[in-house]
Amino acid sequence: METLPPHLQNAYIARYAPGLAAKYRRNHYVVAAVIAALLIAGLVFSILGKVGTGAFVLIGILMVVTPGMVLLMSRGTETRWSADDRLALAIGDAGVVFPSLGLIAWGEMTSITVCDQSLGFRRRSIGVWTTKMLGRDMMMYVDIHVRDSEALLAREGNPGASNPAASRRMTDKNMKLTGFKGVWGEGLWDPTFQAAARVLIAEAERRGVPVEVRVPANVDTYRR
């Protein structure tokens, strides 16, 4: 694959399912339209109820700002599912490749966290429905902490670093930017998130990189 460094051409590769970027782009438009319709309905009821001018102004602002924010979010969501030819994760002898970031060498890593909350009970709510509808659910993901995240982002000549600004940064317990978040499980169908995570855990532990697995139950799922 052209976006991967040459020494990872034969790596284990997990890709997101095809068509997700287009699917969630459409869903963003649907959600924005639903919000706009609800606000228009609120405006009509306000007029009929003879509510004060302040309510009209507030609803008018929300009619512009809220759907607009939803549509702006769609750009980042599309990048998540389509960057570097739908790459979710590549694992090779040299390290791990994240889309829009490039190679993270094994020696640069301080720890890895694999999180899968999909194994536990989850209440249904409008918030849950909306995040899943927009492709922004975060029940399954991987965090990779590194020794110097700024140096990794600024690295020149990395064939995989196609769009460093699109990389999802994350912090450690001291609120310092030390790593990157990726491998969004809801987009992985073949291989599944669990299959890709098992490979990552095995390869990381074989090289002495500490791995924490966060699941509600059945941790053995990832270590068989």
Phi, psi and omega in degrees: 000133189297327184280352179266145174303148184305324184284001175245016181299329182257023182283165169289127185234131174243129180242151174288155180299144179293149175086359183291321180300315179293320180300311183284336172297315178297318181297325177298319178295321179297312180297318179298320180293320178297315179298315180299319180296318179296320180291323176296318177298320178296322178295318180297314180296326178295319179295315180295328180273000178056048177284159183296167182299327181302321179294321179298316181296316181298314180295322178298318178297315180297326180297331180269312188288311188296306177299326178297319179294321178298318180291325176294324178297334184296332181294315178293324179293320178299318179299321180303318188265348186240347185301141177051050176059046176065025181292131172258319186192139170230137183233123180218185181297329183278335182155209184241142177247127171256146177296149179062015181225307180108201187286131168247109184291149179304321182291343179276344186277141174255332177190162177228138175240128174251119183243127176220096178269004181288346181281348183256173179290142179223125179289144176276136180204169178297322180298315179297315179300318183293313181297321178291321179299323183269001180070031182237024177290145183229049178275335181225124180195173178233134172251132175240115176269140182231166182289324182214093183290328180293318179295323179295319179293326185273359184299132179265152175075016177273112184299336182273347185277068186284331184204073185303329181295339181275354182289138180276109180279154176214162188248163173266189183293343177264012178064028175260141179287103185237359185199192186221146183246139180189200182056062183289112191296330183292345179264354182263118180244321180210096007285163175283167177300318182297320179295315179295321180295321179298319178295314180299315181298314182297315182292321180293313182294328177296335180256009175082016177273121181298137180233130174249129179251119180252107177220153178294325182198168172061057179298332181301342178307328185260358185235023177272000000 
